[in-house]
Amino acid sequence: MLTLQGEPFRFAGTNLYWLGLDENVRGTDHPTYFRIDDALKTARIMNASVVRSHTLGTSLGCAPCIQPGPGEFNNDAFAPIDYTIARARAYGLRLIVPLTDQWGYYHGGYPTTAKWLGFKDPEDFYTDPRAKAAYKEYSRQVLNHRNPYTGLRYKDDPTVMSWELGNELNGMTRDWVDEMGAYLGKLAPRQLISVGRQQGVDTAALTSPEVDIVDVHYYPSSVLTMAAATARVTGRGKVYLAGEREHGSDSLTAADALALADDPNVTGVLSWSLFGHADDHGYVRHDDGFTLHYPGDTAAMRTDVLANAALAKMIGGQRRLPALPVTPPLKRTGRHDLDRLHHGHRLTRLTCRAQQP
């Protein structure tokens, strides 16, 4: 269970994968501040309290990326990320940020690192000392970046609720999860560590004491399969997150929303994926088949939008989110306490180690 200022923290929201680096602009470039702000505002209108975004932390192998090439870092790439974090903070939104990716998408991922290092097998990323060092250095550069809007390093900003070791990492080893989870946990002790695989519950994530949140993805989604995964995850003392629940062929119904909200072990549910207005007119169009617009292009999409908004309201206990909040970090019951003063408010993070097999 997650708690915030002594109260249970459950949430629903969406994925806005492109906030730091966009592929929907006739190429690859940084999104405009208008689009960033519009999308975050739309998420809040839909009662979201958490947004997950790949490109706030995964940005390798292209000219506008955080890391265009081996050992090379581009400070200009942080501009849209800085703005996103500041605006999310203003809207009372928390962020989940993956630091690499299983897939060789436009924003890069661990296959990019593997290619730079000349690996014949990309899976050597999880065992080769050079790849481990590269991942740590990249993560250090991201987490230590200071946001000019907030004055905080990313690792000190409670707006970032969790660093995800990577998106849909199918080949993770337990040793890699332990090592990288411990590294990030030491670097950012007041933020949570999450990770998951493409389908199903990842055993390494489930058993590692360094992981707080187990992220499970659903294509298609089903309340029954989600309930089974929830029981498995929470039975091992972990927090359960449905980090990607598809919009499209299996839309969320009102009955689904009620079932998920009524299960206290379902901590979070995030839809895939929301797009806001385009810079010139209309909405941003995306061709993966799962695009969600507010209030909806079709009757089916409008029904899905309403169900997602209702779920976010119910699962969050109808929390009132202030327009300009002071955002203390989340805490998990158990492992250790850490009190720090921040903006005049005392922050506490409690986490617990998973039960060992």
N, C-alpha and C positions, 0 to 999 in steps of 0.2 A: 504494500500500500504506500502511496505517496501522501504526504501531508504538507500543508502550507499554513504556517502560523497556527499550528495546532489543530487544524481542520483537515479532513480527508480531501484530497485533490484528485478529482476525476475529470476527464475532458473529452471533447470531440473537436475536430477541426478538419484540416485539409492539407494536401501537399501543394506547394507552389515551388516546384523544383527549379525554376528558372530565375529566381530573384537575384542571384549573383552573376549569372552569365546566361544569355538568352540565345536560343536557336530559332526563334520565331520572328526574326528581323532581317530576312533575306541574307542569312549568313549567321555568323556567331559574333555577338557583341554584347556589351553591357545594356541591360534594359534601362529605359528612361525612368526618371524619378516619378513621373506621372503614373506609369504603369505599376511601379512598385507600390506606391501609395494607394492607388485604386484597388489593387488586388488585396492588400492588407485590410483596407476599409471594408471591402466586400466580405472578406472572411469574418470580420467582426459583426457585420450586419447579419450574417448567418449564425451568429452566437458562438463562433469558434473562440477557443481560448489558447489553442496550440496550433502552430504551423510547422510543417517539416519541409526543409528545402535543401536539396542536394548541393546546389551550386553556391551556397553560402560557405561551404567548406571543401567541396571537391571541384578543383579547377586546375587542370594540368594539361600541358601539351598544345596550347594554342597561343597566339600572340596576345590576346586580351586576358589570358588566364593568370592566376596567381603565380603558377610556376610554368612559364612557357617552355623551359628546357631544363636539363639536368643542372642542378646547382644554381639556377637562375630564378630570381623572384621579382615580381612586378608589383610595386607598391600601388600603382594606379588601379590595379584590379580590385583593391579593397574598397574603392569609393562606393559602388552600389551596395556592398555588404555593410559598410558603415551606416549608410542611409537606412537600409532595411532594418538593422538592429535598433536604430534610434526610433524609427517610426513604429516598429513592433512594440517597443517599450511604451510609446505614447498611447497606443491602442490597447494596452494591457494584454498583449499576446506573448506567449512563450514560444521558443524556437527549439527544434530538434535539428541538428546539423551533422550529416555524414561527412567523414573525412577522406573517404575513397569510395570506389564503386567496382562492382563485379564486371560491369559492362564497359565496352570501349565507346561510350557515347561521346558526343561533341565536347563535353566537359572533362573528359579523361577519367582515369581510375587506376586501379592497380595494374591493368594490362599496359598502361602508359609507362609506369615505372619499370615493369618487367622488360619492356622493349628498350628503354634507355640503358638498362643493365645488360642487355644482350641475352636474356634467358630464352632458351628453346622452349621451355615449359613455363608458362606464366605462373603456374602454381608454386614455383620456387620462391615467389614473393613472400610466402609464409614461413620459409625456412632459411633463406639465404641471409647472412648477416648484413650484407650491403643493402638489401631491400628493407630490412628492419630499420637500419640506420636512416635510410632515405625517408621512410614513413615517419619516423620520430622527428626528423629535422623539419619536414613539411608541416607536421602537426604543431611543432614548436613555433614555427613562423606564424601560423594562423592564430593560435591561441594567445600568443604574446603581442599581437597587433593591437595598438591603442586606437580606439575610435575617437576621432576629433569631435564628434557630436556629443558624446557622453563623458569623455575623459577617461574612460575605463578600458583596460585591456579586455579582449573578448573572454578570457578565462576568469575574469572577475565580475562579469556582467550577468546578473541573475536572469536577464531576459533570455539568455541561452540556457535552457533547462537541462539539455543533454547533448553531449558529443557522441555521435554514433560512430563506432569504429569503421563502418563502411556500409554501403547499401547492398543488400542481397548477396552477402559474401558466402558463396556456396562451399568454398574449399578451406575454410578456416580450420586451423588446428587448435586444440585446447592450449598448447604452449603459447601460440601466437596471441590468442585472446587474453590469456593471463598476463603476458608480457606487455602488450599494448594497452590493455585495460589498466594495469598498474601504473604505466608511464603517464597516461592521460589523467588518471585519478590523482597522482602526485602533482602533476602540473596544474590541474584545475580541481582542487579538493572540494569546492563548493558547488560543483556541477555534477550531474549524473552521467553514467556511462551506459550506453545502449548498443545493441547489435542484433542482427538476425540474418536469415538466409532468404532465398527467393521463395521457397515454398516450405511450409511446415515449421516445426520448432527445432532450432539448431541445438544439438547436444552440447557443443562446446560453450555456447552462450548460456545454456541452462545450468551447466555445472561449474562455470568459472566463478570464483568468489569476487572477481573484479568487475562483474557486470551487474548493474542495477535493473535494467529494463530489457526484456526479451521482445524483439520486434518480429511480428509474424505478418506475412502478406497474403492476400487472398484474391485470386483470379481464377474462377469466380468466387464470390463471397457467399457464405452460408452461416446463419446463426448457429446451426448445430456444430459445424466444424470449428467455429470460433469458440463455442462453449467447451469443446473437448480440449482445445489448445490452452484455453484459460485455466482449466483445472490442472493441466500438466505443469504449466508455468508457475502458477501460484502455489502449487503443491511443493515446489522446490524453493519457496521463499523469494521468488522473483516477482517483479512488476510486469504485468501483461500489457502489451500494446499491439493493436492491429494497425500497423504503421501505414499500410496501403490496403484500402478496401475499394475495389473497383466500382466506378460508376459506369453503367453501360448495359451489358447483357443481363446483369442481375442487380437491379436497382434496389435501394433500401426502401422497405415498406414501413408503414406506421407500426405494424406488429413487430417487425425486426427492431425498430428503435426502442419500443417498450421493453422488449426482451433484453437488449443490451444494457439499457439504463437500469433495469431491475437487478442485474447481476453485479454485485459489489466488487467482484474480482476482475471485472473488465475496467481497467484503469483508463484506457484511451482508445479512441477509434478515429482514424484519419482517412478521409476519402481521397481517391485519385481520380482526377486532379482538377483544381479550380483555375480558370483563366478569367481575367477581368477585361476591361475595355482596351481596345487598340489605341494607338497614339493618334490616328487620324479619324476613324469613325468605326462604329460597331464594336464587335468583340474580337479578341484574338482567337484565331482558328488553329486547331492542332489536330493532327491526323492519326492519333493513336487509338481512337474509338472510345476514349474514356473522358473526353472533355466535358467539364461542368461549367455552365454559365449561370449567373444569377440575374433575374429570377427564373430563367430557363427558356430554351428555344422551342421546346415541344412540350406537349402535355406530360409525357413520361418524365422529361427532365425537370419540369416544374414540381411534379410529385416527389421526385428524388430530392430536390432542393429543400422542399418543405420538411421531408422526413429527416434530412441531415440537420436542419436548423432545430427541429424539435428534439432530436437526440442530443445535440450539444446543450440545449437548455436543460433537459431532464438529467443528463448524466452529470452536469455541473452543479446540480442542486439550485439552479436559477441564481447563480452567483452574480452579483453586481460588479462589473468590471469598470473601474474609473477610467476616465479619458486620459489622465496623466498620472499613472500609478507609481508608487514606490514599489519595486518588484523584488521582494526578498526571495532567496533561493528555496527550492523545494527541499523536503527532507524525507528520508525513509526511516522507518522505525528500526532501531537496532544498533548498528556497528560502532559509530563513534560520534562524538559531538565536536563541533568547531564553532565557537562564537567569535564573530568579528563585527566591528562597527562599520557601517556603510550608510552614508547619507543620513546619519543621525538615528538609524534603526539597527537594532541588533539582529544579526543573521545567524541562523542555526541550521546546520545540515546534519541529519541523522540518516545513516544507511545501515544495511545489515548484510552480512555474508550469507550466501546461499547455503542451504543444507548440503553437505557433501554426500556423494554416493556411498 
